[in-house]
Amino acid sequence: MDFKLTPVTEWGLKNKRPILIAGPCSVETESQVMETAMGLKDANIDVLRGGIWKPRTRPNSFEGVGSVGLKWLKDAGRALNVPVTTEVANAKHVYEALRAQIDILWIGARTTVNPFAVQEIADALRGIDIPVLVKNPVNPDLPLWIGALERLQAAGLTKIGAIHRGFSTYGNSAYRNNPHWEIPIELKRKIPELPIIVDPSHITGKREMIHPVSQKALDLDFNGLMIESHIIPDKALSDAKQQITPDRLVEIKKALLLRDVSTSNEAFLEKLVEMRQTIDGIDKQLIEILSERMNVAKQIGQCKKENNITILQKDRWDQIFKERKSLGVNKGLTERFMTELYNSIHKESIKQQENVMNDIG
């Protein structure tokens, strides 16, 4: 689908770059959201956020105050003189939010994974061009994320944006939700006019990591940040560990570096062209070398076929993986990069040998 979007600069927000959305994970009481909003005054935020309906993993957890909180959120936004946003997960939420004159809606990660739910929301919004932000699905599935955006566009919405909140991962990780930056970067490449807001709170799950992840988001030229802020974070009824005080948000905002997207410095541009040409030459060599490696893999596949030997030779792969990873680290490359690189090389090598073994052209 060719997207026809209203530029985010025409959404009526105060700041053009970066956009800052902040507020509590959950609206808990009228005084809590108002005090938080007033605390955020010095942060000069663009949008006040607050969860009204909270999709929780397990029952008997705090699932939000419900529709009564919409008025509290709206009143706090008026007091701060900024628009407000909340999450909707079904048509009923949409109708309630529109009736309360909520300015911007967002669709959460757990809803984005369900095309039926997204379509229900899109149908409820048909003919109402309110800004809607779509969080990435829980799992790292770019087509599913784009599909949700397409459903909203097909319903006639033009003020559409995305929120990158990271992806669920199994096992130990430094992040609550792994950022997999390559996925939102690819989304930016596919839909360059789409504004993408990064949610460091949900990516990190830890308030002490919000600053570095926010800086990385700006360094990657995303459009803004959504950061959870609570007047007393440790007493928050949801996601306490990832929320920060309004004062801390002000400190983080002041510390963030906003880099230029482009420059007119001719000396820099000439040097950049020269270095990029060097990169282009190296990339051509890499492709030639990889092609040569795969040709050898095909020959190995033919030998295995003639001798009725399995493709996977675990001991040999373990040896390659260990040695190449160590060599790369000694050359200044990260262990993670070497792991991903050689897993990709091994996967392609197996595919090439499978084609030979099974006479696939």
C-alpha positions as CSV (number, residue, x, y, z in Angstrom):
1,M,0.0,0.0,0.0
2,D,1.2,3.5,-0.8
3,F,0.7,5.5,2.4
4,K,-0.7,9.0,2.2
5,L,0.0,10.6,5.5
6,T,-0.4,14.0,7.1
7,P,3.1,15.1,8.2
8,V,3.6,15.0,11.9
9,T,4.7,18.6,11.7
10,E,1.0,19.4,10.9
11,W,-0.5,17.6,13.9
12,G,-0.4,20.8,16.0
13,L,2.3,19.7,18.4
14,K,4.6,22.2,20.1
15,N,7.9,20.6,19.2
16,K,8.8,19.5,15.7
17,R,11.8,17.4,16.7
18,P,12.0,15.5,19.0
19,I,8.4,15.0,20.0
20,L,8.1,14.2,23.7
21,I,5.2,12.2,25.1
22,A,5.2,11.7,28.9
23,G,3.0,10.8,31.8
24,P,2.1,7.9,34.0
25,C,1.9,4.3,32.9
26,S,-1.6,4.2,34.5
27,V,-4.0,6.9,35.5
28,E,-4.6,5.9,39.1
29,T,-6.4,8.8,40.8
30,E,-7.5,12.3,39.8
31,S,-4.8,13.9,42.0
32,Q,-2.0,11.6,40.8
33,V,-2.4,12.4,37.2
34,M,-2.9,16.2,37.8
35,E,0.2,16.4,40.1
36,T,2.2,14.4,37.6
37,A,1.1,16.7,34.8
38,M,2.0,19.8,36.8
39,G,5.4,18.3,37.6
40,L,6.0,17.9,33.8
41,K,5.5,21.6,33.1
42,D,9.2,22.3,33.1
43,A,9.8,19.4,30.7
44,N,7.8,21.2,28.0
45,I,6.2,18.0,26.8
46,D,4.1,17.8,23.7
47,V,1.6,15.2,24.8
48,L,0.4,13.9,28.2
49,R,0.0,10.1,28.2
50,G,-1.9,7.9,30.7
51,G,-3.2,4.4,30.5
52,I,-6.9,4.0,31.3
53,W,-7.4,0.4,30.4
54,K,-4.4,-1.8,31.2
55,P,-4.0,-5.2,29.5
56,R,-2.2,-7.3,32.2
57,T,-0.6,-10.6,31.8
58,R,-2.3,-12.1,34.8
59,P,-5.7,-11.5,36.4
60,N,-6.1,-9.8,39.8
61,S,-3.5,-7.2,38.8
62,F,-4.4,-3.5,38.5
63,E,-6.2,-3.3,35.1
64,G,-6.8,0.5,35.1
65,V,-9.5,2.7,36.5
66,G,-11.6,2.6,33.4
67,S,-13.6,5.3,31.7
68,V,-13.8,7.5,34.8
69,G,-10.1,8.2,34.3
70,L,-10.6,9.8,30.9
71,K,-11.9,13.0,32.4
72,W,-9.0,13.1,34.9
73,L,-6.5,12.7,32.0
74,K,-8.3,15.3,29.8
75,D,-8.5,17.8,32.7
76,A,-4.7,17.3,33.4
77,G,-4.0,18.0,29.8
78,R,-6.0,21.2,29.8
79,A,-4.2,22.3,32.9
80,L,-0.9,21.7,31.2
81,N,-2.2,23.0,27.8
82,V,-1.2,19.9,25.9
83,P,-3.1,17.2,24.1
84,V,-3.6,13.9,25.8
85,T,-3.3,10.3,24.6
86,T,-4.3,6.9,25.9
87,E,-4.4,3.3,24.7
88,V,-7.4,1.7,23.1
89,A,-7.8,-2.1,22.5
90,N,-11.3,-2.4,21.1
91,A,-14.2,-0.4,19.7
92,K,-15.7,0.4,23.1
93,H,-12.5,2.0,24.2
94,V,-12.5,4.1,21.0
95,Y,-16.0,5.3,21.6
96,E,-15.3,6.2,25.2
97,A,-12.1,8.0,24.3
98,L,-13.7,10.0,21.5
99,R,-16.6,10.9,23.8
100,A,-14.1,12.2,26.3
101,Q,-12.4,14.2,23.6
102,I,-9.0,12.4,23.9
103,D,-6.8,13.9,21.3
104,I,-4.5,11.1,20.3
105,L,-5.0,7.3,20.6
106,W,-2.5,4.5,20.6
107,I,-2.8,0.8,19.9
108,G,-0.8,-1.4,22.3
109,A,1.6,-4.2,21.4
110,R,-0.8,-6.9,22.5
111,T,-3.5,-5.5,20.3
112,T,-1.3,-5.1,17.2
113,V,-0.7,-8.8,17.1
114,N,-4.4,-9.4,16.5
115,P,-5.6,-8.2,13.0
116,F,-9.3,-8.7,14.1
117,A,-8.8,-6.3,17.0
118,V,-7.0,-3.7,14.8
119,Q,-9.7,-3.9,12.2
120,E,-12.4,-3.4,14.8
121,I,-10.5,-0.2,16.0
122,A,-10.1,0.9,12.4
123,D,-13.8,0.5,11.6
124,A,-14.7,2.4,14.8
125,L,-12.5,5.3,13.6
126,R,-13.7,5.3,10.0
127,G,-14.3,8.9,9.0
128,I,-12.6,10.4,12.1
129,D,-9.1,11.5,11.3
130,I,-7.7,11.5,14.8
131,P,-4.0,10.8,15.2
132,V,-3.3,7.1,16.0
133,L,0.0,5.6,17.0
134,V,0.6,1.9,16.6
135,K,3.0,0.1,18.9
136,N,5.0,-2.8,17.4
137,P,3.6,-6.2,18.0
138,V,5.0,-8.2,20.9
139,N,6.9,-10.5,18.6
140,P,9.5,-9.2,16.0
141,D,7.1,-9.3,13.0
142,L,7.5,-6.3,10.7
143,P,4.8,-7.3,8.2
144,L,2.3,-7.6,11.1
145,W,3.2,-4.1,12.3
146,I,2.8,-2.7,8.8
147,G,-0.4,-4.5,8.4
148,A,-1.9,-2.7,11.4
149,L,-0.9,0.6,9.9
150,E,-2.4,-0.4,6.5
151,R,-5.7,-1.2,8.2
152,L,-5.9,2.3,9.7
153,Q,-4.9,3.9,6.4
154,A,-7.6,1.9,4.6
155,A,-10.1,3.3,7.0
156,G,-9.3,6.8,5.9
157,L,-6.9,7.9,8.7
158,T,-3.9,10.0,7.6
159,K,-2.5,11.0,11.0
160,I,-0.8,7.7,11.7
161,G,2.5,7.0,13.5
162,A,4.3,4.1,15.0
163,I,5.7,3.5,18.5
164,H,8.8,1.3,18.9
165,R,8.6,-0.4,22.4
166,G,10.8,-3.4,21.8
167,F,10.1,-7.1,21.4
168,S,9.6,-9.8,23.9
169,T,12.5,-12.2,24.3
170,Y,13.0,-15.4,26.2
171,G,15.8,-15.8,28.7
172,N,18.2,-13.3,30.2
173,S,18.5,-9.9,28.5
174,A,19.6,-6.4,29.5
175,Y,16.3,-5.2,28.2
176,R,12.7,-5.8,29.2
177,N,11.9,-5.9,25.5
178,N,14.8,-6.3,23.1
179,P,14.9,-3.2,20.8
180,H,16.0,-5.0,17.6
181,W,16.7,-1.6,16.2
182,E,17.0,-3.1,12.7
183,I,13.2,-3.6,12.6
184,P,12.1,0.0,13.2
185,I,14.9,1.2,10.9
186,E,13.5,-1.1,8.2
187,L,10.0,0.3,8.9
188,K,11.5,3.8,8.4
189,R,13.0,2.7,5.1
190,K,9.8,1.2,3.8
191,I,7.6,4.1,5.0
192,P,9.9,7.2,5.2
193,E,7.0,9.6,5.9
194,L,5.8,7.6,8.9
195,P,6.7,9.3,12.3
196,I,8.2,6.7,14.7
197,I,8.3,7.4,18.4
198,V,10.6,5.3,20.6
199,D,9.4,4.1,24.0
200,P,12.5,3.7,26.2
201,S,10.4,2.8,29.3
202,H,9.1,-0.4,27.8
203,I,12.3,-1.3,26.0
204,T,14.4,-1.0,29.1
205,G,12.0,-1.8,32.0
206,K,14.5,0.0,34.2
207,R,14.5,3.8,34.9
208,E,18.3,4.0,35.0
209,M,18.5,2.8,31.3
210,I,16.1,5.4,29.9
211,H,18.6,8.1,29.2
212,P,21.1,6.0,27.0
213,V,18.2,4.4,25.1
214,S,16.6,7.8,24.5
215,Q,19.9,9.1,23.2
216,K,20.3,6.2,20.8
217,A,16.8,6.8,19.5
218,L,17.6,10.4,18.7
219,D,21.0,9.4,17.2
220,L,19.1,7.1,14.9
221,D,16.9,10.0,13.8
222,F,13.6,8.7,15.2
223,N,10.9,11.4,15.6
224,G,10.5,11.4,19.4
225,L,10.2,9.7,22.7
226,M,7.4,8.3,24.9
227,I,8.6,8.1,28.5
228,E,6.6,7.0,31.5
229,S,6.6,9.5,34.4
230,H,4.9,9.3,37.8
231,I,4.8,11.7,40.7
232,I,5.9,8.9,43.0
233,P,7.3,6.1,40.8
234,D,7.9,3.5,43.5
235,K,4.3,3.7,44.5
236,A,2.9,3.3,41.0
237,L,0.3,0.6,40.6
238,S,1.9,-0.6,37.3
239,D,5.4,-0.7,35.9
240,A,6.9,1.1,38.8
241,K,10.5,0.2,38.0
242,Q,10.5,1.9,34.6
243,Q,8.8,5.1,35.6
244,I,10.7,8.3,36.5
245,T,9.8,11.4,38.3
246,P,9.0,14.6,36.4
247,D,12.2,16.2,37.7
248,R,14.2,13.3,36.4
249,L,12.6,13.6,33.0
250,V,13.6,17.3,32.9
251,E,17.2,16.2,33.7
252,I,17.2,13.6,31.0
253,K,15.8,16.0,28.4
254,K,18.5,18.6,29.2
255,A,21.2,16.0,28.9
256,L,20.0,14.6,25.5
257,L,22.0,15.7,22.5
258,L,20.0,16.6,19.4
259,R,22.3,16.0,16.4
260,D,21.7,17.6,12.9
261,V,20.2,15.4,10.2
262,S,22.4,17.1,7.5
263,T,25.1,19.8,7.2
264,S,26.4,22.3,4.6
265,N,30.0,21.8,5.7
266,E,31.7,21.2,2.4
267,A,34.9,19.8,3.9
268,F,32.9,17.3,5.9
269,L,30.7,16.3,2.9
270,E,33.8,15.7,0.7
271,K,35.4,13.6,3.4
272,L,32.2,11.6,3.9
273,V,31.9,10.9,0.1
274,E,35.5,9.7,0.1
275,M,34.9,7.3,3.1
276,R,31.7,6.0,1.6
277,Q,33.5,5.2,-1.6
278,T,36.0,3.2,0.4
279,I,33.1,1.4,2.1
280,D,31.5,0.6,-1.3
281,G,34.8,-0.9,-2.5
282,I,35.1,-3.0,0.7
283,D,31.5,-4.2,0.4
284,K,32.2,-5.4,-3.2
285,Q,35.2,-7.4,-2.0
286,L,33.1,-8.9,0.9
287,I,30.4,-10.0,-1.6
288,E,33.0,-11.6,-3.9
289,I,34.5,-13.4,-0.9
290,L,31.2,-14.6,0.4
291,S,30.2,-15.8,-3.1
292,E,33.5,-17.7,-3.3
293,R,32.9,-19.2,0.2
294,M,29.4,-20.4,-0.9
295,N,30.9,-22.0,-4.1
296,V,33.2,-24.0,-1.9
297,A,30.2,-24.9,0.3
298,K,28.5,-26.3,-2.8
299,Q,31.6,-28.4,-3.6
300,I,31.5,-29.7,-0.1
301,G,27.8,-30.5,-0.5
302,Q,28.6,-32.5,-3.7
303,C,31.3,-34.5,-1.8
304,K,28.9,-35.2,1.0
305,K,26.2,-36.3,-1.5
306,E,28.6,-38.7,-3.3
307,N,29.6,-40.2,0.1
308,N,26.1,-40.2,1.6
309,I,27.2,-37.9,4.5
310,T,24.8,-35.6,6.4
311,I,25.0,-31.9,5.7
312,L,25.3,-30.8,9.4
313,Q,28.7,-31.7,10.9
314,K,28.3,-30.4,14.5
315,D,31.9,-30.7,15.6
316,R,33.1,-28.8,12.5
317,W,30.5,-26.1,13.0
318,D,31.4,-25.7,16.7
319,Q,35.1,-25.4,15.8
320,I,34.3,-22.7,13.1
321,F,32.0,-20.8,15.4
322,K,34.4,-20.7,18.3
323,E,37.5,-19.8,16.2
324,R,35.8,-17.2,14.0
325,K,34.1,-15.5,17.0
326,S,37.4,-15.3,18.9
327,L,39.2,-13.9,15.8
328,G,36.5,-11.3,15.3
329,V,36.6,-10.1,18.9
330,N,40.4,-9.8,18.7
331,K,39.9,-7.6,15.7
332,G,37.6,-5.2,17.6
333,L,34.3,-6.7,16.5
334,T,31.6,-7.5,19.0
335,E,30.8,-11.0,20.1
336,R,27.1,-10.4,19.2
337,F,28.0,-9.3,15.7
338,M,30.2,-12.3,15.1
339,T,27.5,-14.6,16.4
340,E,24.9,-13.1,14.1
341,L,27.2,-13.0,11.2
342,Y,28.3,-16.6,11.3
343,N,24.9,-17.9,12.1
344,S,23.8,-16.2,8.8
345,I,26.8,-17.6,6.9
346,H,26.1,-21.1,8.3
347,K,22.4,-20.9,7.4
348,E,23.2,-19.9,3.8
349,S,25.9,-22.6,3.6
350,I,23.5,-25.3,4.7
351,K,20.9,-24.0,2.2
352,Q,23.5,-24.2,-0.6
353,Q,24.5,-27.7,0.4
354,E,20.8,-28.8,0.6
355,N,20.3,-27.5,-3.0
356,V,23.2,-29.7,-4.2
357,M,22.2,-32.7,-2.1
358,N,18.6,-32.6,-3.4
359,D,19.3,-31.4,-7.0
360,I,17.6,-28.1,-6.5
361,G,18.7,-25.5,-9.1
